[in-house]
């Protein structure tokens, strides 16, 4: 007889999305449903979501001046990084040891992902910072995109 084949892992994935109620929901492709309870905690709009490469953690940044690090296994809040301005954009470094965050200021914050502390702040900008990213090399160079007044 015919054996039932297991669905290949390449067709199983999760999509995280932020909603207007300031929650994060995880959609599971294998069930076509939202999986666990929503991830709650942000007080204002969520502007960016980034999973780690091992798919175990999810970073979220918000206009409530925080970056939150969530466990994708159980939905628990693992760490809270607090800024001083509403946060608009973030990226993980190549080795995922740092998260770079831009907010409604002329500063870029670089946080250590294992300890909730600021490694350094870049302040040498004349324009509002709209977005940031790391290059894809191990040299960890930053690119910064400004409003360009």
Secondary structure as UniProt FT lines:
FT   HELIX           9..11
FT   STRAND          14..18
FT   TURN            20..21
FT   STRAND          24..28
FT   TURN            29..32
FT   STRAND          33..34
FT   STRAND          46..51
FT   TURN            53..54
FT   STRAND          57..62
FT   TURN            63..64
FT   STRAND          66..71
FT   TURN            72..74
FT   STRAND          77..82
FT   STRAND          87..92
FT   TURN            94..95
FT   STRAND          98..103
FT   STRAND          108..112
FT   STRAND          118..122
FT   STRAND          129..134
FT   TURN            138..139
FT   STRAND          142..146
//
